[in-house]
């Protein structure tokens, strides 16, 4: 089922990176520069697939785990974008680990060919579609992006409390002998309704994993991410930002310093310029309930909570994606 909310990491990257870069450069060099920015983009039948990954980054446990994974499928013919969330807990037998660790293992093991190539290869086997490009965004820049925009307004859907939100830098703190290690955590509380969030609060809102009121699931977390990044998109497209080269340049410096990608500079410009023509036709989707199942924790999955395909293979997911983007 397709959900037509503009959302997720495509907005952070494709709009904030591509659009800000294009507009900033055009301010400096003039519109003729855009005519020079054409670059051959890999595609199949007019469709470009980009895998967008979000990682916690240095200073966090599991800094190279890509807990946010989104397949961004751009139709150059239909002028539309489909965003498909890939659950981080999908079990990958080839590495005996979850898919969110594929980027990490690609970096760690030379035989896997690197983080980006390996995570593209693994994800492509699941989705059944060629993945032309990939991009990893360090989540540490998320806070700076929100602050550079002057904060965002978020409509919190559900009130919830998370009493186990990790405090950065205290992961190994012995808390003076406290057996419950309470000093490692802080308590977050969010109240239902519209509210303003600065970068730090927005980051905590999207990262929270242990909230009550059914906010402790990956689905709930993805919904919160969509809300915040959609708010970033709305704030970015506000005239005050678009017409301010200094703000655009500050955003570009923040994003540009915290990404790894196999998209070169001209290709970023070309894709960003394409998006300008159909940014109102962006849809987000999640894999329908039932296609993936969570088996009982056992030795096969190292006693972890994981998702596996109910059919025993990826055919059902691949058919759903093919029907979605056709």
Residue pairs with C-beta under 8 A, 6 or more apart in sequence:
1 285
1 288
2 82
2 283
2 285
2 324
3 283
3 284
3 285
3 286
4 282
4 283
4 284
5 226
5 230
5 283
5 284
6 230
6 233
6 279
6 282
6 284
7 83
7 225
7 226
7 227
7 229
7 230
7 282
7 284
8 52
8 68
8 70
8 83
8 85
8 222
8 225
8 226
8 229
8 284
9 52
9 53
9 54
9 68
9 70
9 72
9 137
9 229
10 50
10 52
10 70
10 72
10 81
10 83
10 282
11 229
11 230
11 232
11 233
11 282
12 137
12 142
12 145
12 229
12 232
12 255
13 52
13 135
13 137
13 255
13 259
14 72
14 81
14 271
14 272
14 275
15 233
15 236
15 237
15 275
15 279
16 145
16 232
16 233
16 236
16 251
16 255
17 252
17 255
17 256
17 259
17 268
17 272
18 268
18 269
18 271
18 272
18 273
18 275
19 236
19 272
19 275
19 276
19 279
20 236
20 248
20 251
20 252
20 255
21 252
21 256
21 268
21 269
21 272
22 34
22 37
22 269
22 272
22 273
22 276
23 242
23 248
24 245
24 248
24 249
24 252
25 33
25 269
26 33
26 34
27 245
27 248
28 245
34 269
34 273
37 266
37 269
37 270
37 273
38 266
38 270
39 264
39 266
39 267
39 269
39 270
41 48
41 132
41 267
41 270
41 271
42 48
42 132
42 133
43 76
43 132
44 130
44 132
45 77
46 75
46 76
46 77
47 73
47 74
47 75
47 76
47 77
47 325
48 73
48 74
48 76
48 132
48 133
48 271
49 71
49 72
49 73
49 74
49 129
49 130
49 131
49 132
49 133
50 71
50 72
50 73
50 74
50 131
50 132
50 133
50 134
50 135
50 263
50 271
51 69
51 70
51 71
51 72
51 119
51 120
51 123
51 131
51 133
51 134
51 135
52 68
52 69
52 70
52 71
52 72
52 134
52 135
52 137
53 66
53 68
53 69
53 70
53 103
53 119
53 134
53 135
53 136
53 137
54 66
54 67
54 68
54 69
54 136
54 137
54 139
54 142
55 63
55 64
55 65
55 66
55 67
55 68
55 103
55 136
55 137
55 138
55 139
56 62
56 63
56 65
56 67
56 138
56 139
56 140
57 63
57 138
57 139
57 140
57 258
58 140
59 140
59 168
59 169
60 168
61 166
61 171
62 104
64 103
64 104
64 107
64 115
65 88
65 100
65 101
65 103
65 104
66 88
66 100
66 102
66 103
66 104
66 119
66 136
67 88
67 100
68 88
68 139
68 225
69 85
69 86
69 87
69 88
69 99
69 100
69 123
70 83
70 84
70 85
70 86
71 83
71 84
71 86
71 123
71 127
71 129
71 131
71 321
72 81
72 82
72 83
72 84
73 81
73 82
73 83
73 84
73 129
73 325
74 80
74 81
74 271
74 274
74 275
75 81
75 82
75 325
76 274
78 278
78 281
79 277
79 278
79 281
80 278
80 281
80 282
80 283
81 275
81 278
81 279
81 281
81 282
81 283
82 283
82 284
82 285
82 324
82 325
83 282
83 283
83 284
83 285
84 127
84 284
84 285
84 286
84 287
84 321
84 324
85 222
85 284
85 285
85 286
85 287
86 99
86 123
86 126
86 127
86 287
87 99
87 218
87 287
87 292
87 307
88 98
88 99
88 100
88 218
89 98
89 99
89 100
89 218
89 294
89 304
89 305
89 306
89 307
90 98
90 99
90 126
90 292
90 306
90 307
90 308
91 97
91 98
91 99
91 301
91 304
91 306
91 307
91 308
92 98
92 99
92 102
92 122
94 122
95 101
95 102
95 105
95 122
96 302
97 105
98 304
98 306
99 119
99 122
99 123
99 126
102 118
102 119
102 122
102 123
103 115
103 116
103 118
103 119
103 136
104 115
105 112
105 118
106 112
106 113
106 114
106 115
106 116
106 117
106 118
106 119
107 114
107 115
112 118
113 121
115 136
115 260
116 134
116 136
116 260
116 261
116 262
119 134
120 131
120 134
123 131
124 130
124 131
125 314
126 314
126 317
126 318
127 314
127 317
127 318
127 321
128 314
128 317
128 318
128 321
128 322
129 318
129 321
129 322
129 325
133 261
133 262
133 263
133 267
134 261
134 262
135 259
135 260
135 261
135 262
135 263
136 259
136 260
136 261
137 255
137 258
137 259
138 258
138 259
139 203
139 207
140 258
141 254
141 255
141 257
141 258
142 199
142 202
142 203
142 206
143 199
143 200
143 202
143 203
144 199
144 254
145 199
145 232
145 251
145 254
145 255
146 152
146 197
146 198
146 199
146 202
146 203
146 228
146 232
147 198
147 199
148 247
148 250
148 251
148 254
149 232
149 235
149 236
149 241
149 247
149 251
150 235
151 196
151 197
151 198
151 199
151 202
152 196
152 197
152 202
152 228
152 231
152 232
152 234
152 235
153 194
153 195
153 196
153 197
153 231
154 194
154 195
154 196
154 197
154 202
154 205
154 227
154 228
154 231
155 193
155 194
155 227
156 190
156 191
156 192
156 193
156 194
156 195
156 205
156 227
157 192
157 223
157 227
158 192
158 213
158 214
158 215
158 220
159 189
159 190
159 191
159 192
159 213
160 189
160 190
160 208
160 211
160 212
160 213
160 215
161 187
161 188
161 189
161 190
161 211
161 212
161 213
162 187
162 188
162 189
162 208
162 209
162 210
162 211
162 212
162 215
162 216
163 185
163 187
163 188
163 210
164 185
164 209
164 210
165 185
165 186
165 187
165 188
165 204
165 207
165 208
165 210
166 184
166 185
167 183
167 184
167 185
167 186
170 183
170 184
171 184
173 181
173 183
173 184
174 181
175 181
175 182
175 183
175 184
176 183
188 204
188 205
188 208
188 211
190 205
190 211
197 205
197 228
202 228
205 224
205 228
206 221
206 224
206 225
206 228
207 221
208 215
208 221
208 224
209 216
209 221
210 216
211 220
214 220
215 221
215 224
219 286
222 286
226 284
235 241
236 242
236 251
240 247
241 247
241 248
241 251
242 248
261 268
263 271
285 324
287 317
287 320
288 320
290 310
291 309
291 310
291 316
291 317
291 320
292 307
292 308
292 309
292 310
292 317
293 307
293 308
293 309
293 310
294 305
294 306
294 307
294 308
295 301
295 306
295 308
297 303
297 304
297 305
301 308
309 315
309 316
309 317
310 316
